[in-house]
């Protein structure tokens, strides 16, 4: 259940992210969709804690660097970052496509890290984005980490939304696809989550956490390179697992 006060703080931050300029209290409340009195109380708290500063001409507000510094320090101590980032960057450099690290969050996938392809035409995403389990490559891999009985139980009775024209919306067809992919060792989406974007993924276990890594890119580059990308991906996941086991 969402907490309203926390949600409003995030709405304020995302309002600044969208406009990328100082905002008056009135404009900020309107953009964030918050009553002006509530916005004033939140802004006063953030200002007192050093997260916002005020300008006199024009009378407006803007975030200080404190948000960035706090977020950076937290991120630098993420338990996965130190071990995983260099390896995923290397995978991106080898595949020349976008590489994503994700895990399950409830009934969705959350992207933890994204390393975008150097190509001008590429699959783009941001850490913190949520994707459906049934239509995303990482989601399929995470579902594929389950035992067959548990997989079928979790899929039973759940409507599978059609995200694109290629999305698998039949429960039996999706279960068969996931089980076949698990036997093969990797999972593939062919425009099922984003039109004309293909992705190959695999799951790995790290200290009792199930994660998944995907390589994603436009169909015209991915279609004839799925096996090659899968081999790179599986080698990287195996190395990560071994490295963590030694740690």
Secondary structure, DSSP 4 states (H G I P E B T S, - for coil): ---HHHHHHHHHHHHHHHH-S-B-HHHHHHHHT--HHHHHHHHHHHHHTTSEEEETTTTEEEE-THHHHHHHHHHHT-TTHHHHHHHHHHHHHHH-SEEEEEEEETTEEEEEEEE--SSSS-----TT-EEETTTSHHHHHHHHTS-HHHHHHHHTT------STT----HHHHHHHHHHHHHHT-EEEESSSSTTEEEEEEEEEETTEEEEEEEEEEHHHHGGGHHHHHHHHHHHHHHHHHHHHH-
